[in-house]
C-alpha cells in the first residue's frame, strides 16, 4: 500500500481513532466510580447541613414543576429536597428545603446564589430564613418586598417540595 495514498491515510486515521476511543473508554471506566463517589460525598456534606449525622438515601421522584432536582430521605428525621429556581439572576440559585416527619420545616439552606446584594440576598438571611423555618408543608413561603423575583422563585420551589412531601403520605 502506498504511504502517500489517500486510502492509507484514511485507514491510518481510522485505526488511530479506534485506539483513542478504546483508551478513552478505559479511562472513563476507571474514573467513573471515583467521580460518582465524590459527587455522593459532596451531596452528603450538603445534606448534613440540615440533618447532621443522619443516614441519607436518594429517593425516586417525579416533579412536573421542574424545580426539584433531588429528593433524599434522612432516616428517622424527614425528607430533604434540593431545589433550583430562577430569581433576579438568570443563572438561578439552588437551596435545600427539609420537612421533618411531622411536616414542619426542618431546614432551609442556600447552596448557590448570585442574587442582588441588599435585595435578593435578603431571602437567604434572617429574618426571612426564620420565617421559612417556622412553616409547615401545608403553608406557602412568604414573599419579600423588594425581592419579589427571588422570593417568588423560593415560593414556587417550596410549593413543589411541599406537594412531593404531602403526596407521599
C-alpha positions, 0 to 999 in steps of 0.5 A: 500500500502506498504511504502517500495514498489517500486510502492509507491515510484514511485507514491510518486515521481510522485505526488511530481513532479506534485506539483513542476511543478504546483508551478513552473508554478505559479511562472513563471506566476507571474514573467513573466510580471515583467521580460518582463517589465524590459527587455522593460525598459532596451531596452528603456534606450538603445534606448534613447541613440540615440533618447532621449525622443522619443516614441519607438515601436518594429517593425516586421522584417525579416533579412536573414543576421542574424545580426539584432536582433531588429528593433524599430521605434522612432516616428517622428525621424527614425528607430533604429536597434540593431545589433550583429556581430562577430569581433576579439572576438568570443563572438561578440559585439552588437551596435545600428545603427539609420537612421533618416527619411531622411536616414542619420545616426542618431546614432551609439552606442556600447552596448557590446564589448570585442574587442582588446584594441588599435585595435578593440576598435578603431571602437567604438571611434572617429574618426571612430564613426564620420565617421559612423555618417556622412553616409547615408543608401545608403553608406557602413561603412568604414573599419579600418586598423588594425581592419579589423575583427571588422570593417568588422563585423560593415560593414556587420551589417550596410549593413543589417540595411541599406537594412531593412531601404531602403526596407521599403520605 
